[in-house]
């Protein structure tokens, strides 16, 4: 090896992480006791559940059922519970 030659060190990279499964529509509906969520809200929460825990989604459903917007419910839930 020549002086000053930079060698590349190949680091072991973690395998590609598996995607988290989405929650079912029925499980999201079961969190909504007053049946105030529209089908569009349920689909949005289902997509959102890929990135967050079930308890996060449950709290968002409760807040959205009491007439809070998706963004407001998400911000409050992130403050209180995190991901």
Secondary structure, 3 states (H helix, E strand, C coil): CCCCCCCCCCCCCCCCCCCCCCCCHHHHHHHCCCCCCCHHHHHHHHHHCCCCCHHHHHHHHHHHHCCCCHHHHHHHHHHHCCC
